[in-house]
Amino acid sequence: MTSTETTAPAERAVAARMSVLDRFLPVWIGAAMILGLLAGRFVPGLNTALNSLHVTSGISLPIFVGLLVMMYPVLAKVRYDRLDTVTSDKRLLVSSLLLNWIAGPAVMFALAWTFLPDLPEYRTGLIIVGLARCIAMVIVWNDLACGDREAAAVLVALNSVFQVLAFAGLGWFYLAVLPGWLGLDTAGLDVSAWSIARSVLIFLGIPLVAGYLSRRLGERARGRSWYENRFLPRVGPFTLYGLLFTIVVLFALQGEAITSNPWNVVRIALPLLIYFAAMWAGSFALGKGIGLGYERSTTLAFTAAGNNFELAIAVAIATFGVTSGQALAGVVGPLIEVPVLVALVYVSLAARKRFAPAPAPVRRP
């Protein structure tokens, strides 16, 4: 019997155990995007009402709530006592840093200038998207694709540190220095390290601390078996509820801007499509090539392909204004990223059989 014949019944069994929400996830995400776009376009005063709610300057309260609900269950599942097995994997850490901070910004810079040479505002917005590396939603994509949770937590934390240290410097390099060397038009980027750190602390720090404390206190009070077999299944579905809520709010906030400029959205979308697909495929292939195994190859791919759209939009709005082309490019980022990375979740799962089985698989709660 071939491996395909033996794995197919197992895959059908897994699909049969999935909830309706899990099984039709692409449908629900598509519906959430459409609902958000239509609400933002046709519900009077909705955009103004949502924009008036902030945790602090530039940090949307509805998006923060959605991301917290979305990320908490995933981070509560992380086995923090196993993080040392990730930090000792130099192949994974070095590959991730090179992909995120060398390859990613360079690829987006090249695509922005190739596809938008005549549209400087959109081009600058895309470059900012390329500089804002993943810290939030990528954790959910990785979990849906059965990637390594502990590795995702470590790589996202590592990206967060580099984001605070390197974002402004890389923005100056890719918008002013490198274009000057190449004889191209230059631009500026005025953003403080504190504003970046604040975004990281709010969108990643709070759910990370909540997840860590849940595991430590839950295991101490009731034991690991109760925590993983009773508690986690109860909170797990909130990841997808939070994801759908976040998508609705995000697209409602920018529904009018997106639907009012359909051709501009198409121009911005094309390089983004190529970027997400190329970064994911290249990173996934690299992980397999250096022998990381399925789970860590998947984590490497999603953390390299995903972007911190919250930071990109906030920086674009703060620097260039809410109605600027740079802000619109930032908004189109998640419009393309969400469906593309959802599709890549299924590509990942389909490619799983190409990897050798792990020697000691761990049962995922």
Residue, then its C-alpha position, 0 to 999 in steps of 0.5 A: m500500500t502506498s503512503t498516499e493510500t495510507t494517509a488519505p483515510a487519516e486525513r478524511a478522519v481528521a476532516a470529519r472531526m473538524s467543526v463546521l467553523d474549521r471545515f469551512l474557514p475560507v468561506w467564513i473569512g471570505a464572508a467576513m471580508i465582504l461583510g466588512l467592506l460592505a459595512g464600511r461602504f454603506v453603513p453611515g457613520l460606522n467608519t467614524a465610530l470605529n476610528s474614534l475608539h482607541v486604546t492609545s493614539g493610533i491603536s484601534l480598540p476594536i482591532f486590539v480586542g479582536l487580536l487579543v481574542m484571536m491570539y490568546p488561545v494560540l499562545a495559551k497552547v504554547r509549551y513554554d518549558r520547551l522553548d529551549t529546543v527552539t532557541s538552540d536550533k541555529r538553522l531555524l533562527v538564522s534562516s528566519l532573521l535572514l528571510n525577515w530582515i534581508a530577503g523580505p524588505a529587498v523583495m518588496f522593494a524590488l516588486a514595488w519599483t517594478f510594478l508601481p514606478d509611476l505611483p510613488e505614494y503606493r510604492t512607498g506604502l508597499i515598501i513600508v508593508g515589507l518592513a513591518r515583519c510579522i508579530a500577530m496574525v501569523i501565529v494563527w496561520n501557523d497553528l491552522a497549518c499545524g506548524d511548531r507553536e513554540a518555534a512560532a512564539v520564539l520567532v515572533a518574539l525575535n522579530s518584535v525585538f528586531q522590529v523595534l531596533a531596525f524598522a526606522g533604520l531600514g525605512w531610511f535605507y529603502l526609501a532614501v539611501l538605496p533609491g539614491w544609489l540607484g538614481l531613483d526618487t527618494a522619500g522620507l519616513d518619520v517614525s519613532a522607536w517608541s511608537i513601534a515598541r508600543s505597537v509590539l507591546i500592545f499587540l503581542g506583549i499582552p496576549l503573550v503574557a496572558g497565554y504564559l500565565s494561563r499555562r503556568l497557573g493552570e498547570r500548577a493548579r490542575g495539572r497539564s492533563w486537565y489544562e490541555n485536555r479540558f481547558l484548551p479545547r474550551v478556549g480554542p474556538f475563540t481564535l477563529y471567532g477573534l479572527l473573523f471579528t478582526i477581519v470584519v472590523l479591519f475591512a469596515l474601517q477601510g471599506e470606503a477607501i478600498t471600494s472607491n479605488p478599485w483600479n488602484v487596489v488592483r495595481i497594489a494587489l499584484p505585487l503583494l500577491i507575488y510577494f506573499a507567494a514567493m516569500w512563503a514558497g521560498s521559505f518553505a523550500l529552504g526549511k525542507g532543504i536544510g532539514l527542519g522538518y514539516e512543523r518548523s519549515t511551516t513556521l519558517a514559511f509563515t513567519a517570513a511571509g506574514n507582515n505586521f499590517e497594524l504597524a504598517i497602517a499606523v506608520a503610513i497614517a501617522t507619517f503621510g495622513v489617513t487619506s494618503g496613497q501610502a495608507l491605502a497601500g497599507v490597507v490593501g496589505p491585509l486585503i491580499e494577505v488574509p486570503v493568500l495565507v489562508a490558501l497557503v495553510y491548505v497548501s502546507l497541509a497538502a505538502r505535509k506528506r512530502f516530509a518524513p514522519a517525525p520520530a516522536p510526534v506530540r499530540r496537539p490539543 
